[in-house]
Amino acid sequence: MLTRAGCHLCDDARTIISQVTAELGETFVETDITTDQQLYDLYWEQIPVTFVDGAQHDFFWVDADRLRRALAR
């Protein structure tokens, strides 16, 4: 998940992702876009951004059921 400090949507997404990955025995990595200028330039208007297997999955909001289906593949 791409995130940044002070992002309330990131907080919401983190909660959902944590719950879903725990249910499925998966893990996730969180990256602050302010530590990488290229990520910041690409995604600053879309955060939080989620990826599954390296492909962009969602941005702004995370749907738990949609994420579960993507991770179960």
Secondary structure, DSSP 8 states (H G I E B T S, - for coil): -EE-TT-HHHHHHHHHHHHHHHHHT-----EEGGG-HHHHHHHTTT-SEEEETTEEEEES---HHHHHHHHH-
